[in-house]
Amino acid sequence: MAEIKFDIIKNFGALSESPKGWKKELNYISWNAREAKYDIRDWAPEYAKMGKGITLTKEELKKLRDLLNDMDL
C-alpha cells in the first residue's frame, strides 16, 4: 500500500478525545501535495496514525455549517 503524505496547514481544534489519547480534529490538510481541504478524523498522539474521516471542500463545509445551524440541538 502506498504511503499517504499529509501536511496539516491549520488545526482548528479537537472535537473529542478518546481514553487512549486519540483526538477527533478539524484540520485544513493537503493530502499527497494536492489542494488543501477541510478534514474531520481521528488522530493518534503525535499524528502517528489516523482513523477514517471525512474530507470537505470549502463549499461542502459551508453547507454542513448551514445544515447544523438549522438543526434544533
ZIKA-V861728 format. One record per run of one state. SS is the DSSP state (H for helix, E for strand, L for the rest). FROM is the first residue (numbers start at 1). TO is the last residue. If there is no record, write none. Layout:
ss-><SS SS>
from-><FROM FROM>
to-><TO TO>
//
This chain:
ss-><L E L E L E L H L E L H L>
from-><1 6 18 23 32 37 44 45 48 50 57 58 71>
to-><5 17 22 31 36 43 44 47 49 56 57 70 73>
//
